[in-house]
Amino acid sequence: MLDTYKARIGEEGRIVLPLDWRKAVHAQPGDELVIQVSDDGLHISTVQQAIKRFQQLVAQHVPADVDLVEELIRERRAEADEE
């Protein structure tokens, strides 16, 4: 875990992330970040980190032998057959 960093919000609402933090997550200028707001503050992550976190969350609720993509394809084909 990296150290806590204190920052000011600039006049245009911008904050600067420390170079060490950007290096740690391989973030480059122009990269998109995901910012989530919760009761306990802001959580900033890269898009790749957010995807990984979401995949882990879904994996907790979907059995390992279930293929969600195949289920979706099967449902869509069934819907198309009904039309």
A tleap script that builds the chain and sets N, CA, C and O, in Angstrom:
source leaprc.protein.ff14SB
mol = sequence {
  NMET LEU ASP THR TYR LYS ALA ARG ILE GLY
  GLU GLU GLY ARG ILE VAL LEU PRO LEU ASP
  TRP ARG LYS ALA VAL HIE ALA GLN PRO GLY
  ASP GLU LEU VAL ILE GLN VAL SER ASP ASP
  GLY LEU HIE ILE SER THR VAL GLN GLN ALA
  ILE LYS ARG PHE GLN GLN LEU VAL ALA GLN
  HIE VAL PRO ALA ASP VAL ASP LEU VAL GLU
  GLU LEU ILE ARG GLU ARG ARG ALA GLU ALA
  ASP GLU CGLU
}
set mol.1.N position { 0.847 -1.184 0.000 }
set mol.1.CA position { 0.000 0.000 0.000 }
set mol.1.C position { 0.883 1.234 0.000 }
set mol.1.O position { 1.882 1.301 0.716 }
set mol.2.N position { 0.506 2.200 -0.804 }
set mol.2.CA position { 1.278 3.435 -0.862 }
set mol.2.C position { 0.826 4.392 0.229 }
set mol.2.O position { -0.265 4.260 0.783 }
set mol.3.N position { 1.672 5.338 0.520 }
set mol.3.CA position { 1.397 6.299 1.584 }
set mol.3.C position { 0.167 7.144 1.278 }
set mol.3.O position { -0.260 7.271 0.130 }
set mol.4.N position { -0.381 7.711 2.330 }
set mol.4.CA position { -1.475 8.656 2.197 }
set mol.4.C position { -0.936 9.938 1.590 }
set mol.4.O position { 0.195 10.337 1.865 }
set mol.5.N position { -1.743 10.579 0.769 }
set mol.5.CA position { -1.321 11.779 0.077 }
set mol.5.C position { -2.383 12.849 0.275 }
set mol.5.O position { -3.573 12.591 0.096 }
set mol.6.N position { -1.962 14.017 0.634 }
set mol.6.CA position { -2.872 15.140 0.806 }
set mol.6.C position { -2.776 16.015 -0.436 }
set mol.6.O position { -1.679 16.362 -0.873 }
set mol.7.N position { -3.922 16.369 -1.001 }
set mol.7.CA position { -3.942 17.176 -2.223 }
set mol.7.C position { -4.991 18.268 -2.108 }
set mol.7.O position { -5.927 18.178 -1.314 }
set mol.8.N position { -4.814 19.280 -2.906 }
set mol.8.CA position { -5.806 20.356 -2.993 }
set mol.8.C position { -6.547 20.223 -4.319 }
set mol.8.O position { -6.000 19.773 -5.326 }
set mol.9.N position { -7.801 20.629 -4.280 }
set mol.9.CA position { -8.577 20.668 -5.508 }
set mol.9.C position { -8.293 22.006 -6.170 }
set mol.9.O position { -8.458 23.063 -5.561 }
set mol.10.N position { -7.866 21.949 -7.419 }
set mol.10.CA position { -7.558 23.167 -8.165 }
set mol.10.C position { -8.812 23.922 -8.550 }
set mol.10.O position { -9.929 23.449 -8.340 }
set mol.11.N position { -8.613 25.109 -9.118 }
set mol.11.CA position { -9.748 25.960 -9.476 }
set mol.11.C position { -10.694 25.291 -10.463 }
set mol.11.O position { -11.894 25.566 -10.449 }
set mol.12.N position { -10.184 24.434 -11.303 }
set mol.12.CA position { -11.037 23.751 -12.278 }
set mol.12.C position { -11.498 22.387 -11.766 }
set mol.12.O position { -11.997 21.574 -12.544 }
set mol.13.N position { -11.338 22.129 -10.468 }
set mol.13.CA position { -11.783 20.876 -9.883 }
set mol.13.C position { -10.812 19.722 -10.087 }
set mol.13.O position { -11.192 18.561 -9.931 }
set mol.14.N position { -9.584 20.019 -10.427 }
set mol.14.CA position { -8.593 18.979 -10.709 }
set mol.14.C position { -7.738 18.679 -9.488 }
set mol.14.O position { -7.451 19.554 -8.671 }
set mol.15.N position { -7.338 17.410 -9.387 }
set mol.15.CA position { -6.342 17.020 -8.401 }
set mol.15.C position { -5.207 16.330 -9.155 }
set mol.15.O position { -5.418 15.770 -10.230 }
set mol.16.N position { -4.031 16.375 -8.598 }
set mol.16.CA position { -2.876 15.740 -9.214 }
set mol.16.C position { -2.546 14.483 -8.418 }
set mol.16.O position { -2.392 14.531 -7.197 }
set mol.17.N position { -2.441 13.354 -9.123 }
set mol.17.CA position { -2.046 12.111 -8.481 }
set mol.17.C position { -0.527 12.038 -8.456 }
set mol.17.O position { 0.114 12.319 -9.469 }
set mol.18.N position { 0.061 11.672 -7.334 }
set mol.18.CA position { 1.523 11.600 -7.245 }
set mol.18.C position { 2.097 10.625 -8.275 }
set mol.18.O position { 1.468 9.623 -8.616 }
set mol.19.N position { 3.277 10.931 -8.757 }
set mol.19.CA position { 3.940 10.111 -9.765 }
set mol.19.C position { 4.083 8.660 -9.299 }
set mol.19.O position { 3.860 7.734 -10.078 }
set mol.20.N position { 4.453 8.461 -8.033 }
set mol.20.CA position { 4.597 7.097 -7.517 }
set mol.20.C position { 3.298 6.306 -7.659 }
set mol.20.O position { 3.326 5.121 -7.991 }
set mol.21.N position { 2.176 6.950 -7.413 }
set mol.21.CA position { 0.878 6.277 -7.543 }
set mol.21.C position { 0.606 5.932 -8.999 }
set mol.21.O position { 0.179 4.820 -9.311 }
set mol.22.N position { 0.857 6.897 -9.897 }
set mol.22.CA position { 0.625 6.644 -11.323 }
set mol.22.C position { 1.502 5.511 -11.822 }
set mol.22.O position { 1.053 4.675 -12.606 }
set mol.23.N position { 2.759 5.476 -11.369 }
set mol.23.CA position { 3.665 4.390 -11.770 }
set mol.23.C position { 3.176 3.048 -11.234 }
set mol.23.O position { 3.240 2.039 -11.936 }
set mol.24.N position { 2.692 3.032 -9.999 }
set mol.24.CA position { 2.249 1.793 -9.359 }
set mol.24.C position { 1.110 1.124 -10.130 }
set mol.24.O position { 1.020 -0.104 -10.157 }
set mol.25.N position { 0.247 1.915 -10.750 }
set mol.25.CA position { -0.891 1.353 -11.491 }
set mol.25.C position { -0.704 1.476 -13.005 }
set mol.25.O position { -1.629 1.234 -13.781 }
set mol.26.N position { 0.510 1.857 -13.407 }
set mol.26.CA position { 0.861 1.987 -14.832 }
set mol.26.C position { -0.073 2.944 -15.564 }
set mol.26.O position { -0.445 2.700 -16.712 }
set mol.27.N position { -0.449 4.031 -14.899 }
set mol.27.CA position { -1.335 5.030 -15.498 }
set mol.27.C position { -0.504 6.063 -16.253 }
set mol.27.O position { 0.535 6.523 -15.779 }
set mol.28.N position { -0.988 6.408 -17.428 }
set mol.28.CA position { -0.324 7.378 -18.284 }
set mol.28.C position { -1.267 8.562 -18.526 }
set mol.28.O position { -2.483 8.425 -18.391 }
set mol.29.N position { -0.706 9.723 -18.885 }
set mol.29.CA position { -1.581 10.848 -19.220 }
set mol.29.C position { -2.570 10.439 -20.317 }
set mol.29.O position { -2.191 9.827 -21.316 }
set mol.30.N position { -3.813 10.781 -20.116 }
set mol.30.CA position { -4.859 10.439 -21.080 }
set mol.30.C position { -5.594 9.158 -20.759 }
set mol.30.O position { -6.653 8.899 -21.330 }
set mol.31.N position { -5.052 8.334 -19.844 }
set mol.31.CA position { -5.742 7.104 -19.445 }
set mol.31.C position { -7.045 7.448 -18.737 }
set mol.31.O position { -7.147 8.469 -18.056 }
set mol.32.N position { -8.039 6.580 -18.907 }
set mol.32.CA position { -9.291 6.767 -18.200 }
set mol.32.C position { -9.200 6.114 -16.831 }
set mol.32.O position { -8.595 5.053 -16.673 }
set mol.33.N position { -9.802 6.754 -15.855 }
set mol.33.CA position { -9.887 6.212 -14.502 }
set mol.33.C position { -11.353 6.066 -14.134 }
set mol.33.O position { -12.210 6.774 -14.663 }
set mol.34.N position { -11.632 5.145 -13.227 }
set mol.34.CA position { -12.982 4.965 -12.714 }
set mol.34.C position { -12.991 5.552 -11.308 }
set mol.34.O position { -12.164 5.189 -10.472 }
set mol.35.N position { -13.925 6.455 -11.051 }
set mol.35.CA position { -14.032 7.087 -9.741 }
set mol.35.C position { -15.405 6.741 -9.174 }
set mol.35.O position { -16.437 7.098 -9.741 }
set mol.36.N position { -15.394 6.043 -8.047 }
set mol.36.CA position { -16.637 5.651 -7.405 }
set mol.36.C position { -16.803 6.465 -6.131 }
set mol.36.O position { -15.851 6.661 -5.375 }
set mol.37.N position { -18.011 6.930 -5.907 }
set mol.37.CA position { -18.339 7.696 -4.714 }
set mol.37.C position { -19.122 6.793 -3.771 }
set mol.37.O position { -20.084 6.141 -4.177 }
set mol.38.N position { -18.707 6.762 -2.521 }
set mol.38.CA position { -19.435 5.978 -1.510 }
set mol.38.C position { -19.545 6.821 -0.247 }
set mol.38.O position { -19.041 7.942 -0.187 }
set mol.39.N position { -20.206 6.270 0.753 }
set mol.39.CA position { -20.379 6.993 2.010 }
set mol.39.C position { -19.051 7.319 2.686 }
set mol.39.O position { -18.945 8.298 3.424 }
set mol.40.N position { -18.039 6.490 2.428 }
set mol.40.CA position { -16.754 6.725 3.095 }
set mol.40.C position { -15.738 7.434 2.213 }
set mol.40.O position { -14.565 7.510 2.579 }
set mol.41.N position { -16.148 7.952 1.066 }
set mol.41.CA position { -15.242 8.751 0.246 }
set mol.41.C position { -15.211 8.344 -1.214 }
set mol.41.O position { -16.168 7.782 -1.746 }
set mol.42.N position { -14.087 8.641 -1.848 }
set mol.42.CA position { -13.886 8.331 -3.264 }
set mol.42.C position { -12.947 7.146 -3.400 }
set mol.42.O position { -12.028 6.969 -2.600 }
set mol.43.N position { -13.189 6.340 -4.418 }
set mol.43.CA position { -12.286 5.241 -4.743 }
set mol.43.C position { -11.902 5.419 -6.203 }
set mol.43.O position { -12.764 5.407 -7.081 }
set mol.44.N position { -10.614 5.582 -6.462 }
set mol.44.CA position { -10.111 5.802 -7.820 }
set mol.44.C position { -9.352 4.562 -8.257 }
set mol.44.O position { -8.493 4.066 -7.528 }
set mol.45.N position { -9.664 4.060 -9.440 }
set mol.45.CA position { -8.950 2.909 -9.974 }
set mol.45.C position { -8.835 3.035 -11.483 }
set mol.45.O position { -9.531 3.829 -12.115 }
set mol.46.N position { -7.942 2.237 -12.042 }
set mol.46.CA position { -7.853 2.178 -13.496 }
set mol.46.C position { -9.037 1.369 -14.004 }
set mol.46.O position { -9.684 0.662 -13.231 }
set mol.47.N position { -9.319 1.467 -15.277 }
set mol.47.CA position { -10.406 0.693 -15.862 }
set mol.47.C position { -10.122 -0.802 -15.686 }
set mol.47.O position { -11.026 -1.574 -15.367 }
set mol.48.N position { -8.873 -1.204 -15.892 }
set mol.48.CA position { -8.513 -2.613 -15.752 }
set mol.48.C position { -8.746 -3.106 -14.319 }
set mol.48.O position { -9.239 -4.216 -14.119 }
set mol.49.N position { -8.395 -2.288 -13.327 }
set mol.49.CA position { -8.620 -2.662 -11.930 }
set mol.49.C position { -10.111 -2.786 -11.638 }
set mol.49.O position { -10.533 -3.704 -10.936 }
set mol.50.N position { -10.906 -1.867 -12.173 }
set mol.50.CA position { -12.350 -1.893 -11.940 }
set mol.50.C position { -12.966 -3.143 -12.563 }
set mol.50.O position { -13.841 -3.768 -11.964 }
set mol.51.N position { -12.520 -3.507 -13.750 }
set mol.51.CA position { -13.022 -4.722 -14.411 }
set mol.51.C position { -12.667 -5.948 -13.582 }
set mol.51.O position { -13.508 -6.819 -13.360 }
set mol.52.N position { -11.421 -6.015 -13.124 }
set mol.52.CA position { -10.986 -7.157 -12.314 }
set mol.52.C position { -11.804 -7.262 -11.026 }
set mol.52.O position { -12.215 -8.354 -10.636 }
set mol.53.N position { -12.037 -6.128 -10.371 }
set mol.53.CA position { -12.818 -6.113 -9.138 }
set mol.53.C position { -14.250 -6.585 -9.403 }
set mol.53.O position { -14.812 -7.340 -8.609 }
set mol.54.N position { -14.837 -6.143 -10.515 }
set mol.54.CA position { -16.195 -6.554 -10.867 }
set mol.54.C position { -16.241 -8.053 -11.171 }
set mol.54.O position { -17.168 -8.743 -10.747 }
set mol.55.N position { -15.242 -8.558 -11.908 }
set mol.55.CA position { -15.189 -9.988 -12.211 }
set mol.55.C position { -15.109 -10.808 -10.929 }
set mol.55.O position { -15.753 -11.851 -10.819 }
set mol.56.N position { -14.321 -10.343 -9.957 }
set mol.56.CA position { -14.209 -11.052 -8.680 }
set mol.56.C position { -15.540 -11.031 -7.930 }
set mol.56.O position { -15.920 -12.024 -7.310 }
set mol.57.N position { -16.240 -9.911 -7.985 }
set mol.57.CA position { -17.540 -9.796 -7.336 }
set mol.57.C position { -18.541 -10.761 -7.967 }
set mol.57.O position { -19.267 -11.455 -7.256 }
set mol.58.N position { -18.582 -10.805 -9.294 }
set mol.58.CA position { -19.499 -11.711 -9.992 }
set mol.58.C position { -19.144 -13.161 -9.672 }
set mol.58.O position { -20.035 -13.983 -9.457 }
set mol.59.N position { -17.858 -13.479 -9.640 }
set mol.59.CA position { -17.414 -14.852 -9.374 }
set mol.59.C position { -17.886 -15.346 -8.004 }
set mol.59.O position { -18.078 -16.547 -7.811 }
set mol.60.N position { -18.071 -14.435 -7.063 }
set mol.60.CA position { -18.553 -14.824 -5.734 }
set mol.60.C position { -20.009 -15.293 -5.767 }
set mol.60.O position { -20.454 -16.018 -4.877 }
set mol.61.N position { -20.748 -14.873 -6.800 }
set mol.61.CA position { -22.180 -15.148 -6.848 }
set mol.61.C position { -22.595 -16.097 -7.963 }
set mol.61.O position { -23.768 -16.460 -8.057 }
set mol.62.N position { -21.662 -16.501 -8.803 }
set mol.62.CA position { -21.968 -17.390 -9.923 }
set mol.62.C position { -21.140 -18.665 -9.765 }
set mol.62.O position { -19.916 -18.598 -9.649 }
set mol.63.N position { -21.793 -19.814 -9.759 }
set mol.63.CA position { -21.039 -21.068 -9.631 }
set mol.63.C position { -20.008 -21.216 -10.752 }
set mol.63.O position { -20.219 -20.748 -11.871 }
set mol.64.N position { -18.901 -21.869 -10.434 }
set mol.64.CA position { -17.792 -22.010 -11.389 }
set mol.64.C position { -18.203 -22.753 -12.654 }
set mol.64.O position { -17.624 -22.522 -13.716 }
set mol.65.N position { -19.202 -23.650 -12.560 }
set mol.65.CA position { -19.597 -24.427 -13.734 }
set mol.65.C position { -20.628 -23.713 -14.605 }
set mol.65.O position { -21.103 -24.288 -15.585 }
set mol.66.N position { -20.979 -22.487 -14.273 }
set mol.66.CA position { -21.957 -21.720 -15.052 }
set mol.66.C position { -21.218 -20.784 -15.992 }
set mol.66.O position { -20.341 -20.028 -15.576 }
set mol.67.N position { -21.587 -20.846 -17.271 }
set mol.67.CA position { -21.002 -19.967 -18.285 }
set mol.67.C position { -22.043 -18.903 -18.636 }
set mol.67.O position { -22.986 -19.175 -19.379 }
set mol.68.N position { -21.872 -17.708 -18.105 }
set mol.68.CA position { -22.858 -16.650 -18.306 }
set mol.68.C position { -22.999 -16.246 -19.768 }
set mol.68.O position { -24.090 -15.889 -20.215 }
set mol.69.N position { -21.912 -16.300 -20.503 }
set mol.69.CA position { -21.971 -15.950 -21.928 }
set mol.69.C position { -22.845 -16.952 -22.669 }
set mol.69.O position { -23.709 -16.567 -23.457 }
set mol.70.N position { -22.619 -18.236 -22.417 }
set mol.70.CA position { -23.436 -19.271 -23.061 }
set mol.70.C position { -24.905 -19.150 -22.673 }
set mol.70.O position { -25.788 -19.352 -23.506 }
set mol.71.N position { -25.164 -18.823 -21.422 }
set mol.71.CA position { -26.549 -18.642 -20.989 }
set mol.71.C position { -27.203 -17.481 -21.723 }
set mol.71.O position { -28.351 -17.585 -22.154 }
set mol.72.N position { -26.484 -16.384 -21.866 }
set mol.72.CA position { -27.025 -15.226 -22.581 }
set mol.72.C position { -27.296 -15.560 -24.041 }
set mol.72.O position { -28.347 -15.209 -24.576 }
set mol.73.N position { -26.352 -16.238 -24.687 }
set mol.73.CA position { -26.543 -16.627 -26.090 }
set mol.73.C position { -27.762 -17.532 -26.225 }
set mol.73.O position { -28.572 -17.358 -27.136 }
set mol.74.N position { -27.890 -18.496 -25.321 }
set mol.74.CA position { -29.026 -19.422 -25.351 }
set mol.74.C position { -30.348 -18.659 -25.188 }
set mol.74.O position { -31.316 -18.930 -25.898 }
set mol.75.N position { -30.381 -17.708 -24.251 }
set mol.75.CA position { -31.591 -16.907 -24.039 }
set mol.75.C position { -31.929 -16.074 -25.269 }
set mol.75.O position { -33.088 -16.003 -25.677 }
set mol.76.N position { -30.920 -15.448 -25.856 }
set mol.76.CA position { -31.166 -14.609 -27.038 }
set mol.76.C position { -31.660 -15.443 -28.213 }
set mol.76.O position { -32.531 -15.003 -28.963 }
set mol.77.N position { -31.116 -16.630 -28.377 }
set mol.77.CA position { -31.570 -17.508 -29.473 }
set mol.77.C position { -33.003 -17.938 -29.231 }
set mol.77.O position { -33.800 -17.998 -30.167 }
set mol.78.N position { -33.336 -18.236 -27.992 }
set mol.78.CA position { -34.716 -18.616 -27.666 }
set mol.78.C position { -35.671 -17.458 -27.948 }
set mol.78.O position { -36.764 -17.676 -28.472 }
set mol.79.N position { -35.279 -16.242 -27.611 }
set mol.79.CA position { -36.097 -15.061 -27.876 }
set mol.79.C position { -36.274 -14.858 -29.373 }
set mol.79.O position { -37.367 -14.535 -29.837 }
set mol.80.N position { -35.189 -15.050 -30.131 }
set mol.80.CA position { -35.242 -14.870 -31.585 }
set mol.80.C position { -36.157 -15.923 -32.216 }
set mol.80.O position { -36.880 -15.624 -33.166 }
set mol.81.N position { -36.130 -17.157 -31.690 }
set mol.81.CA position { -36.987 -18.225 -32.218 }
set mol.81.C position { -38.452 -17.931 -31.964 }
set mol.81.O position { -39.312 -18.357 -32.735 }
set mol.82.N position { -38.752 -17.194 -30.875 }
set mol.82.CA position { -40.136 -16.860 -30.547 }
set mol.82.C position { -40.697 -15.747 -31.415 }
set mol.82.O position { -41.913 -15.578 -31.508 }
set mol.83.N position { -39.814 -14.987 -32.050 }
set mol.83.CA position { -40.277 -13.852 -32.872 }
set mol.83.C position { -40.786 -14.294 -34.219 }
set mol.83.O position { -41.208 -13.463 -35.023 }
savepdb mol mol.pdb
quit
